[in-house]
Amino acid sequence: MPTSTVTLTDGTSVTIDCLGSAPDPTLPVVVLLHGMGGTSTDMTAPGIAYPGLSFNRSVSFPLYRDEGVNLGPPILPAARFYLDPVNPASALTSWNTALKAAGFTTITYTQNGPLIANDVAQLTLLATQVLTTGTFAGVALSSLRVAIVAHSRGGLVARSFLTGAGAGFLARFTSLITLHSPNTGSGVATIAATVAALLTTAATAFTGAGQPAAAAFVTALSGMALNPSRAELIPGNAVLAGIAAAEPVAGVTYHTFGGISTDFARLWADIYTPDSTIPWFIPFVPFPLFHWGSTPVVVGVPLNIASFVPAVLAAPTPLTTTIMAVATSLAAAAPDIAPGFGDLLVADARARLPFSASHTTNFLNHLEALSDPTLQAQVIAILLRLRVPVSTGSALTTLSPFPARPNVTTQYRVTAVDSITGAAITQGTVQVFDNGQMVLTAPLGATFNFRFTARKVTRCTFDPRTHQRDCERVDVFPTVRAVIGAPYGTVQVNTGLP
């Protein structure tokens, strides 16, 4: 598993990585670009980059908790509030890990910022000093094609870079894939102060309810909203307009992904069971006792308005009413923060490009795009289609001339193509067998002379009804096969002879 670190002339440390002994020449090297305010760790270890912000929403809890014996019935409807537990950092698969496992060579680095132009200049250095003149594991990187997978604002950096890239580099470039990128801006950037204030209110409510993980999550969102470079993300600003004016770039295939989930964790409450209000009268005790019990109930999903309606109507608490009020105001402020429309920072509609291109919408929030396995599988499927030659594992062979001419020495040629894509297969060996023995070999695609001479053999069949054997003398001709290798293996060649 070779790993190499290269330092650009501006001091940027660039890491090149793959799982094999060397880059796979049939696949493009993938440059991973993180988002605004992030680092390369976003793409290599998201659990470390954003600790405590990935929640396990599939967890369940025991249906009953003994709350002990008390002198009176419960005053409040809930014993406590809590969120889903946080996934350990090791449970998250980074883009770097997922792509390497799929056979790709990856390149990661931390952007300089603060403006898109600064990051474009840095990416240009990477293209000239690493991708054009560099080597990795003995392979000249200039011999490999290139793709970019970019999260959030990294997509804008990539788009701007490609509009100014030289023809030589673009000839090697294959695909740009953006993940939850504000390709036409973010409404959060427009009303950043309002959003930050609302999120601060939510963080205060979570802290007061003893939920530091939830408070940390919304505080992180507030910090992203107030990032100094947010002006470049306001819809319709000059930077975005300038990028769009030079697109699409000829020869580049674009794919965008967006999210419509504002969910990050479920808020649970241990609700007192009805028997907690029933008094117990014990002999010789002059007053009743109450045995409290509770059961876990999902109150709602923070920042998802509709999920809190039943709980607020049934038993409003300061925490639930505050969260619902904040969520309502946020959704009204910008679609980027509205459930079903955005991912907390970027609306799905704004993750699309200002020109026609492939787009996929997932039920993910902005941070989940850094580690979601379904999204990673979708992107890897796109990138694997860039393999050259394209290999589906099914080959179609052809003997020319066809059919073979019995008992006449003739010059033949066997060719092969991928049976799904039609891509030519040039590497392999043709083998001719007669009476179980290999009598000739030739390279796939090369001509060879051969005489298909029949042998007389006796073939018998048994009729179970009459218990008789029926035998006849038949002609058997030599057979031909092509040994192509992985992923195709050995393929029989139809000669047109019996």
N, C-alpha and C positions, 0 to 999 in steps of 0.2 A: 504494500500500500504506500506508494511514493507520495510524499508531500514536499512541496517546495515553497520557500518564501522569497519574494523578490521585492526590492525597494525601488520605487520610482524616483525620478530626479526631484520630485517635490517632497520626498520623504515618506510617501504613502507605502505602507507594508501590504503586499498582495500575497495571498495564499492560493496556491494551485494544488488540487487534490484529486485523487481517484482511487478506486478500490483495487483495480488490477495492477499489473506490473508496469503498465504504460497506458496512455490514452487509447481508447477505441477509435481507430481512424474512420469508422463508418458513422460515428455519431458526432454532432457538434459539441464543442466545449461550451459550457453554460456559465455566463457571468451572472452572479446573483447581486441584485441591488436592493438595499434596505430603504426604509422610509424616513421621513423627516424626524430629526432628533434621535435617530437610532444609530446603531453600529453594526459591524459585520456579525456580531453575536446574534442579532435578530434572525439571521439566516443560518447560523450554525448551532445556536443553543438558545432557542426562544424562552425556555423555562428559566434560564439564568438571566437573560436580558430583561425579562419582565416577571420577576419572582412573585409568586402568590396571586397571579392574575389569570391563571387557568384553572377553571373549576370543573369538578366531576359531577355532571348533571344526571348521571345514571345511578347514583347511589341511593340506597333506601335505608330506613332506620327502623328499629323495633317498634311494634305497634302500641306498646304500653310501657309507661315509665311510672314507677312507684314514687310519689312525691311526699310520702310520709304522713304521719298523723298530726293534725293541727287543731287548734282550739275553735276555729271558725271556718266557714266556707271560703273559697277563693274570692278575692275582690276583683281581680283582673281576669279576663278571659284566657290569657296565655301565661304560662310559667316562664317562657323564655323565647327569644328569637335567635335564629342562627342561619348561616348560609351552607350550601353544599361544601364539602371539604375541597381543599386545593389539591390538584394533582401534583405529584412530585415532579421536579424538573426532568428527571430521567424518563418520565412517561410520555414526553412530547418528542415527536420526530421532527427534526429540522428539515428545511429544504435541502441543505447541503447533504445530510445523511440520506434522504429519500432519493435524490438524484444520483448520488454515487452508487447506491444499491441497485439502481436501474441501469448502471453501466456508463454514466456520464462523467466526464471530467468537469470539475467546478472551479470557479475563481471567485474569491470573496475578498472584500476590503471595506474599510470604513470611509465614508464620504467626508470631504472637507467642509462643505457648506460655507456660509449659511444660505447662499443663493443658488438657484439652479445653474446659472452660468459658471459658478465656481466648480460645481460638481461635473458639469459637462467638460470643462478643461481637464479635470482630473481623469475622467473616463477616456478622454482623447489620448492622454499620456499612456494609460493602460493599453489602449489599442495599438499605439505605435511602439512602445517599449517592451510589451509582453506578448501581445497577440500577433504582432508582425515580425519581431526580431528575436523573441525569446524561445527557449527550449524547455522541455519538461520530460524527465525520464528518457532522455535521448531522442525525443521527438521534437521536430521543429513545429512550433505552434502555428506558424504560417501555413502549414499543410492541412490544418483543421478548419472546418467551418465553425461559425460562432452563432450562438443564440443568447438572448437575455431574458431572464425571469426577474421581474421587478415588483416589489411591494410598495403600495401607497405612492408617496411622492417620487420614489425611485423610478416609477413609470414615466413621469414627466422628464426626468433627467435622461432616460434612455431615448425617449422620443426626440428630445431636442438634440441629443448627440447624433442620432441617425440622420437628421435633416442636414447636418454639416459634414458627415463622414465622407471620406474620399471614395472614388469609384473602386479602387483596388480592394479596400476593406469591405465595401458593400457587396462586392462580387462573392465574398465568402460568407456574408451574413444571411441567415436563414429566417429567423422568426423572433418577434418580440412578444412576450406574454406579460401582461400587467395584471397584478392582483390587487383589487380594491383601490385602484389609483384614481385620484381626482382628475380624470382626463379632461373634463370640462369644468373643473373647479369644485369647491366644497362650500356649501352654505354655512358651515360652521365657521369658516374663515371670515365670512362677512359679518357675523354677529358674535365674534369670539368672546367679547367681554360679557355679553348676556349669557352665553352658554357657560362660560367659566364660573360666573356668579351662581347660576342654577346648580351646577355640579358641586360647587363648594357647599351649597345648602344641603345637598344630598349627602355629601361626605360628612358634614357635621352631624346629620341625623344618624348615619350609620355608626359614627364614633360614639355618640351618646347611647346607642343601643348595644354597644359592645361588639361591633362588627368591623374590626380594623381592616380585614381583607377587602370588604366591599368599599370602605372608605378609600383604601389605597387604589382600587380600580378606578373609581370616578375621579380621584385626584390626578391620576395619570392622564385620563382623558382631558381634564382641565388644562394640564400642562401642554398637551399637544395642541389644544385649541389656541393657546396663547403664545405659541412659538413665534419668535420675531419674524420668521420668513413667511408667515401665513399670508401676507399680502399677495404673493405670487399665486395663491390658490383661490383667490376671490374670482368667482365666475365672471368671464368677460374681460379680465385684465389683459394688459398689453403682452405679457410674457406668454400666456396661454394662446392668445390670438396669433402671436408670431410663430409659435410652434405649428399650430394648425394650418397656417397659410402655406407652409412648405411641405405639407403631407397630402396623400400618403407617399412614402419614399418608394420608388420603383424597386421591385425585387424583394421587398420585405413583406413577410406574412405576419399579420397582426391578429392577436387573440386577447380578449379582455375578459376578466372575471369580476363580478360584483357580489355584494352581500346585502341581505335584507333582514338581518337579525340584530336586535339591540339586546338580546339576552346574554348575560354572562354568568348568572348563577340563580338558583331558586332560593327565595327567602322562606324559611320554614318557621313554624311556631308550634311549640308544644302546648296544645289546647287542653284545658282541664276537662276531664270526662264528667258526664252528668252525675255520676255517683259521688263526686267530690263535694256535692252540696247536700248530701243526705246525712243527717246527724246520726251518730251512734250513741246509744244510751247504755252505759255499762254500770252494773250494780256497784253501789257504794261510791259512785262518782257523781257529784251533785250537778254536773254540767255535761252537755253533749260534746262528743269529739267528732272530728271529720277526717276521713281517710281520703287524701287527695291522690288523684292519678291523672296522667296526661297521655295524649296520643299525638304523633306528629302530623301536621297538616301543611301543605304548601300554601303559603299566603299569596305569593305572586312572584313574578320575575322582575327585579328592579329595572326601571326605565321602560318596562312594557306596561302601558296604561291599562289595557283591557284585563290583564291577568290579576290586577288588584281590585277590580270592581266588586267581586263577590265578598272578599274579605272586608273591605271598607264598609260595605252595606251591612254585613253581619255583625262585625265587632270592630269599629274604628279604633285605632290607637295612634298616638302621636307619630310613630315611625311610619305606619302605613299611609296615613293621610299626607304626611310630608312627601313621601316618595311619589305618591300618585300625583300630587300637585306639581312636583318638579318634572315628572315624566310628561304630564300634560303640557306644561309650558315649553319643554324642550321640543316635543313633537310639533307644536304649533310654530316654533321659531324656525325650524328648518327640516325638510324631509330627510336630510342625512341622519337625523336622530330619531326618526319615526319608525316604529315597527312595521315591517312589510315594505318599507321604502328605502331604508338606509342601513348602514352597518355601525352606526354611532358616530362616524366621522365623514363618510362619503356615501351619498345616495347612489343606489344601483344605476339610476338613469345617468348620473354624472360619471360613473365608472366606464361608460361607453365612450368610444372615440367619436370625434366630430365628423367622421366619414364612415362608410359602410365597412364593417369588419365583424368577425366572429365574436360572439359574446355569450357567456354562461352566467346565470344567476344561481347562487347557493344561499341556503339559510345559515349564514355565518356572520359573526361580527368582525370588526376590523382586526383585532388581535388574533382571532382564531385562524385567519388566513395565513398566519406564520407557521402553523403546525397541523392543520386539519388533513387527515389521511385521504379523505375523499377528494378534496381539492388537489392534493398532490398526485393522486392517481389520474385525475382528469388532465393535468398538465403533462405528466409523464407520457400519457397516451398520445398527446399531440406531438411531443418531442420525438418519440420513437418512430413516428411516421416520417421523420426527417432522415432516418437511417439510409445510407447509400452504400451498396445497393439495397433497395427495399427488399426485405426478406419476410415472407409469410410462413415459410416452412413447407410449402407445397410447390413442387416443381413439375413442369410439363416438358417432356422430351420429344424430339422429332428426329426420325431417321430419313435422310435424303440420299438418293431417291427412295421413294416409298410407293408401293411395297418393295421389299427386297426381291432381287431377281434370283430365283432358284437355279443352282447349277451353272451360274455364269459369274466369272470373276468381274467384280464391279467396284468402282471407287465410291465409298460411302462417307457420310459425315453425320455426326450426332450433335445436335444443339439442344440447349435447355433454356427455359425462361421461367420466372416465377409465375405460377398458374393463376394468381390473383391479380398481380399488378402488371404482368407482362415484362418486367425488368429482365434484361438478359443476364444469364449466369455464365460466366466465362471460366471459372475454375472447377476442374473435376477430371475424372478419368473414365474412359469408355472401356468396358471389358466384354469380350465375346467368349461364350462357353459352348463347348460341344461335348456331349456325353458326360457332362459333369466336370469337365476339365477346362480351365481357362486357356484358350488358344491364341488370343490376341488382346493387346491393350493399346490404347491411343489416347492422346489428350482430348478433352471435351472441346468440340469445335474444329478439330483437325481432321483432315481426310485420311482414309485408310482403305486399302484394297482387301477384299475378302470374297470368298466363294461360299455361298450358303448351299451346302450339299446335304441332301436328306439321307437319313439312315432309316432302314426298315426295322420297326420294332413291333412286337406283338402286344396288343392291349386287350385285356379281358374284362368283362363285366359280369356280375352275378345277379341273376333274377331270383329274388326270394320267394316268388310265387311258384315258379317251376323248378326251383333248385337246380337250374342249369347255368352253365357258364357259356358266355358268348364271346368268342375271341376273333380278332381281325388283325391283319397286318396294315400298319399305317406308316406314313412318312413323318419323321421328326427332324426338325431343322435346328441349327444352332440358335442360341438365345443371346440377347444383348442387354446389358444394364449399364447405367451411369452412376458412378460413385462420386457424389458431389460434395459431401461433407455437411457439417452443421450449418443451418438447421434442417437441411433437406435430407441428408443421408443417401441411401441407395435407392435408385428409381429404375424400374424395368422400362426398357425401350420396346415399343411396339414395332415389330418388323413386317407385319402384315402376312406372315407365313404361319402355317399351322404349328 
